[in-house]
Amino acid sequence: MAADEIHHTLAYELKYRASLVPSKQGAMVTISVDKGELLKHLRFSNSRGIYSNIRANGKLTITGKQVDWVLPKEGAQLSYFALLTNKRDTGKFDALVTDSWAIFRGDDLIPAIHTFEAAGAYSVASLEIVLPEKWGGVETGWPRKKDNLFAIDNPDRRFDRPTGWMIAGEIGTRRASISKTSIAISAPKGEKFQRMDSLTFFNFVWPEVHSAFKNTPKKLLVVGAGDPMWRGGLSASNSLFLHSDRPLVSENGTSPLLHELTHMVTRISGASTANTNDDWIAEGLAEFYSFELLYRADGMTKSRRSKIIKNLAKWGAEVKHLRKSKSTGPVTARAVVLLDELDKEIRKRSNNKYSIDDVTRDLMKTRKVSLDDLHNSVEKLIGPKIDALNSSLLK
């Protein structure tokens, strides 16, 4: 048997089907698998209690908050109801199902699943979203196969899961293809989200995004809405949410949209230990690029960029230590100043051969990064003695 034939026999078909139920603020979900001898067993946690009416053929065991499913060899099917609406402590929602539209995350639709598979087995997955009668359409961060059917393919995983932001119902969407990335800006009809403004913004900034990070997604979805949605921005692997009151560029010169976009594209987060947390790296980079990309795209002058750095230095002037459990506004501001100094040092010592972009791309491979990771990445470019990282802020 040829190698490609062997490879093909290890593929199993994984079908997700989600029927939105506005009256219950959630969706009925069915997971179907054609080859139970390849995907033998899966397990997930219901610790948040958002999954109910869990049913399956094969062997289903629910112990406390843990769900175990041993699949039959053929026609395996698991179904449940997923509660999608989620209210934050602030009283605002970061996921909401209304009578006419829904904004939610695939991460809630399909839980994080631990799988037990045959050696080398992998999924060929799709997601179908079934809409209530008279609902207009649906958008996700995944490529559309046809109608409301999407191809789910995560190269990092053998078991593909449809994560990221999704929006459905009476929605308006603007689309463009920029530097080989398909971009969709979507919001419920009647919401004051500036779709065309955002798309125009991306048109002139995206080439700089691609130049800085190289590995940009094939598709990007930006979802927007106003109250009662949470007043901020939240990124996912292929999509992001931004409240309609958030400006494309704030009065301080930073861009909330580019901040979340940097999180989405780089997927860098800070590693944490019992004593320290390097959240400042991820938040500092996101805020740094939120104006740096705009500057590189000629969206601001050099003097404006300098003024932004000075104002951030003032905001973070009282910060004595960056390695805290959470990077608050002043901590992030001070982190940006340090990263700007690091960028200048890298450029100067490498005669402009390297920049902080090279460091960021290197950290993108690690994703969950620490100060040691940052130091090692810079050291590969300019050597071990790094003045910017010898700061008392990092002791």
C-alpha positions in Angstrom: 0.0 0.0 0.0 1.4 3.4 -1.0 2.3 5.9 1.8 -0.5 8.3 0.7 -3.0 5.5 0.8 -1.9 4.6 4.3 -2.2 8.2 5.3 -5.7 8.5 3.9 -6.9 5.4 5.8 -6.0 7.1 9.0 -8.4 10.0 8.4 -11.8 10.0 10.0 -14.7 12.3 9.2 -15.7 14.6 12.0 -18.9 16.6 11.6 -20.2 19.3 13.9 -23.8 20.5 13.5 -25.1 23.3 15.7 -28.7 24.4 15.5 -29.2 27.8 17.2 -32.1 28.1 19.6 -32.7 31.8 20.5 -35.5 31.1 23.0 -32.9 29.1 25.1 -29.9 31.4 24.3 -27.9 28.5 23.0 -27.6 25.7 20.5 -28.3 22.0 20.1 -25.0 20.5 19.0 -24.3 17.1 17.4 -20.8 15.6 16.9 -20.7 12.8 14.4 -17.7 10.5 13.7 -17.7 7.9 10.9 -14.8 5.7 12.2 -14.8 4.9 15.9 -11.9 2.6 15.5 -9.7 5.7 14.8 -11.2 8.2 17.2 -11.8 5.7 20.0 -12.6 7.8 23.1 -13.0 11.4 24.0 -13.3 13.3 27.3 -14.3 16.9 28.2 -15.1 18.9 31.3 -18.4 20.5 32.0 -17.0 22.5 34.9 -18.9 25.7 33.9 -22.1 23.7 33.6 -23.0 25.1 30.2 -23.7 21.7 28.6 -26.8 19.8 29.3 -29.0 17.0 27.9 -25.9 15.1 26.9 -26.7 11.9 24.9 -24.6 9.5 22.9 -24.5 6.0 21.4 -21.5 3.8 22.4 -20.6 4.2 26.1 -21.3 7.5 27.8 -20.2 8.1 31.3 -20.8 11.4 33.2 -18.9 11.6 36.5 -19.5 14.9 38.3 -18.3 17.5 35.8 -16.4 15.1 33.6 -17.9 13.6 30.4 -16.3 10.4 28.9 -17.5 8.9 25.6 -16.2 5.6 24.2 -17.3 5.6 20.5 -18.9 2.8 18.7 -17.0 1.7 15.6 -19.5 3.0 13.2 -22.1 5.9 13.2 -20.8 7.5 16.4 -22.9 10.4 17.6 -22.8 12.7 20.6 -25.4 15.4 21.2 -25.9 18.1 23.9 -27.3 21.6 24.4 -24.7 24.4 24.8 -25.7 27.6 26.6 -23.9 30.3 24.7 -25.0 33.6 26.3 -22.4 34.6 28.9 -22.6 37.6 31.3 -19.4 39.0 32.8 -18.9 40.4 36.3 -19.3 43.9 34.8 -22.9 43.1 33.9 -22.0 43.2 30.2 -22.0 40.1 27.9 -19.1 38.6 26.0 -21.4 36.3 24.2 -25.1 36.9 23.6 -28.0 35.2 21.8 -31.0 37.5 21.0 -34.2 37.0 19.1 -32.5 38.2 15.9 -28.8 37.7 16.2 -26.1 35.8 18.1 -22.4 36.6 18.9 -20.5 33.7 20.5 -17.3 31.7 20.5 -16.8 28.3 19.0 -14.8 27.5 22.1 -18.1 27.4 24.0 -20.1 25.7 21.2 -17.6 22.8 21.3 -15.7 22.2 24.6 -11.9 21.6 24.8 -11.7 17.8 24.2 -9.1 15.3 25.2 -9.0 12.5 22.6 -7.7 8.9 22.6 -7.0 8.0 19.0 -5.3 5.2 17.0 -1.7 6.1 16.2 -1.5 8.6 13.4 -5.2 9.1 13.1 -6.5 12.6 12.2 -9.8 14.3 11.5 -11.3 15.9 8.4 -13.7 18.2 10.0 -16.6 20.5 9.1 -19.1 22.7 11.0 -22.6 23.3 9.9 -24.6 26.0 11.6 -28.4 25.7 11.3 -30.2 29.1 11.6 -33.7 29.8 12.9 -36.3 30.7 10.3 -35.8 34.2 8.9 -32.3 34.6 10.2 -30.1 36.0 7.5 -26.6 34.4 7.6 -23.6 33.4 9.6 -19.9 34.3 9.6 -16.9 32.5 11.2 -13.2 32.8 11.0 -13.1 29.5 9.1 -13.2 29.0 5.3 -16.8 28.6 3.9 -17.4 25.4 1.9 -20.9 26.4 0.9 -23.9 28.1 2.5 -23.5 27.7 6.3 -21.0 24.9 6.1 -17.4 25.6 7.1 -14.2 23.6 6.7 -12.4 23.3 10.1 -8.7 22.6 9.7 -6.1 23.4 12.4 -2.6 22.3 11.3 -1.4 22.3 14.9 -3.9 19.5 15.9 -5.0 16.1 14.7 -8.5 16.7 16.2 -9.9 19.8 14.6 -12.1 22.0 16.8 -14.0 25.1 15.5 -12.7 27.8 17.9 -13.0 31.6 17.5 -15.7 34.2 17.2 -18.9 33.6 15.3 -21.9 35.8 14.4 -25.2 34.8 13.0 -28.7 36.3 12.3 -29.7 39.6 10.9 -26.1 40.8 10.2 -24.3 43.1 7.8 -20.8 42.2 6.5 -18.2 43.9 4.4 -15.4 41.8 2.8 -12.1 42.3 1.1 -9.1 40.2 0.2 -5.8 41.8 1.2 -2.3 40.2 0.9 -3.9 36.8 0.5 -6.0 37.2 3.6 -9.8 37.1 3.3 -11.1 39.7 5.7 -14.8 40.0 6.9 -16.1 42.8 9.1 -19.5 41.8 10.5 -22.0 43.3 13.0 -25.7 43.0 13.7 -27.8 45.2 11.5 -28.7 48.5 13.3 -25.5 48.5 15.4 -23.3 51.5 15.0 -20.2 49.5 14.2 -18.2 51.2 11.4 -17.7 48.2 9.0 -16.4 50.2 6.0 -14.1 52.4 8.3 -12.5 49.2 9.7 -12.1 47.6 6.2 -10.5 50.8 4.9 -8.2 50.9 7.9 -7.1 47.3 7.2 -6.5 48.1 3.5 -3.6 50.4 4.3 -2.3 48.8 7.5 -2.5 45.1 6.5 0.7 45.1 4.3 2.6 46.2 7.4 1.0 43.5 9.5 2.1 40.9 6.9 5.6 42.4 6.7 6.0 42.3 10.5 4.6 38.9 11.3 4.8 37.0 8.0 2.5 34.2 9.2 -0.8 35.9 8.7 -4.1 34.0 8.6 -5.9 33.0 5.4 -9.1 34.4 6.9 -9.9 37.0 9.5 -13.3 37.8 11.0 -13.9 41.0 13.0 -17.1 41.0 15.0 -18.6 44.2 16.4 -21.6 45.2 18.5 -22.6 47.8 21.0 -24.3 47.5 24.4 -25.0 45.3 26.2 -21.9 43.6 24.9 -18.7 44.0 26.9 -17.0 47.3 26.3 -13.6 46.2 25.1 -11.8 43.9 22.6 -11.2 40.2 22.8 -9.1 38.1 20.3 -9.2 34.5 19.3 -7.1 32.4 16.9 -8.7 33.6 13.7 -11.1 36.3 14.7 -11.6 39.2 17.2 -14.4 41.1 18.9 -14.5 44.9 19.3 -17.2 46.9 21.0 -18.7 49.5 18.6 -17.8 52.3 21.0 -14.1 51.5 20.8 -12.3 53.8 18.2 -10.1 52.5 15.5 -7.4 54.8 16.9 -7.6 56.2 20.5 -6.8 59.8 21.4 -3.5 58.6 22.8 -2.5 57.3 19.3 -2.8 53.6 20.0 -5.3 51.4 18.1 -7.6 49.0 20.0 -8.2 47.2 16.7 -4.5 46.6 16.0 -3.9 45.7 19.7 -6.4 42.8 19.4 -5.2 41.9 15.9 -1.6 41.6 17.2 -2.8 39.2 19.9 -4.8 37.2 17.3 -2.0 36.9 14.7 1.0 36.3 17.1 -1.0 34.2 19.7 1.7 35.1 22.2 0.8 34.9 25.9 2.9 35.3 29.0 4.2 32.3 30.9 3.5 32.3 34.6 5.1 30.7 37.7 4.4 30.8 41.4 6.3 34.0 41.8 6.2 35.8 38.4 4.1 36.4 35.4 5.3 37.6 32.0 1.9 38.8 30.8 3.7 42.2 30.2 5.5 40.7 27.2 2.2 39.8 25.3 0.4 42.9 26.3 3.4 45.2 25.7 3.9 43.8 22.2 0.2 44.1 21.4 0.2 47.8 22.5 3.6 48.5 20.8 2.4 47.2 17.5 -1.0 49.0 17.9 0.7 52.3 16.9 4.0 51.0 15.3 2.1 49.3 12.5 0.1 52.5 11.9 3.3 54.5 11.9 5.0 52.2 9.4 1.9 52.5 7.1 2.4 56.3 7.2 -0.7 56.7 9.3 1.2 59.1 11.7 4.3 61.2 11.7 7.6 60.4 13.5 6.9 63.2 16.0 3.5 61.8 16.8 5.1 58.4 17.4 7.6 60.0 19.8 4.8 61.8 21.6 3.0 58.4 22.1 6.1 56.9 23.7 6.5 59.9 26.0 2.9 59.8 27.1 3.2 56.1 27.8 6.3 56.7 29.8 4.4 59.2 31.9 1.5 56.8 32.4 3.8 54.0 33.6 6.3 56.2 35.5 5.2 54.9 38.9 5.6 51.2 37.8 8.6 49.6 39.6 8.2 46.0 38.4 6.7 44.5 35.2 6.6 40.9 36.1 3.2 41.0 37.9 0.2 38.6 37.8 -1.7 40.8 35.3 -0.4 43.6 33.0 -2.6 46.6 34.0 -2.7 49.8 32.0 0.3 51.5 33.6 2.3 48.2 33.5 1.6 47.7 29.8 2.5 51.4 29.1 5.9 50.9 30.8 6.4 47.6 29.0 5.9 49.4 25.7 8.6 51.9 26.5 11.0 49.1 27.4 10.2 47.2 24.2 10.7 50.3 22.1 14.2 50.7 23.8 14.8 47.0 23.0 13.9 47.5 19.3 16.3 50.5 19.0 19.1 48.5 20.6 18.5 45.5 18.3 18.5 47.8 15.2 21.6 49.7 16.3 23.7 46.7 17.2 22.8 44.7 14.1 23.2 47.7 11.8 19.5 47.5 11.0 19.7 43.9 9.9 17.3 42.9 12.7 14.4 44.4 14.7 11.9 43.5 17.3 9.9 41.9 14.4 12.5 39.1 14.2 12.1 38.5 18.0 8.3 38.5 17.8 8.3 36.0 14.9 10.6 33.8 16.9 8.3 34.0 20.0 5.3 33.2 17.9 6.8 29.6 17.6 6.8 29.3 21.4 3.5 31.2 22.0 3.5 30.9 25.9 6.7 33.0 26.5 8.8 33.9 29.5 11.5 36.5 30.1 14.0 33.8 29.5 12.4 33.1 26.1 12.6 36.8 25.2 16.2 37.1 26.3 17.2 34.0 24.4 15.5 35.2 21.2 17.2 38.6 21.4 20.6 36.9 22.3 20.5 35.0 19.0 20.4 38.3 17.1 22.9 40.5 19.0 24.6 38.5 21.7 24.1 38.0 25.5 24.7 41.5 26.8 21.3 43.2 26.3 21.0 46.6 28.0 17.3 47.0 27.7 16.6 43.6 29.4 19.0 44.4 32.2 16.5 46.8 33.6 15.5 46.9 37.3 11.9 46.5 36.1 12.6 42.9 35.3 14.5 41.9 38.5 
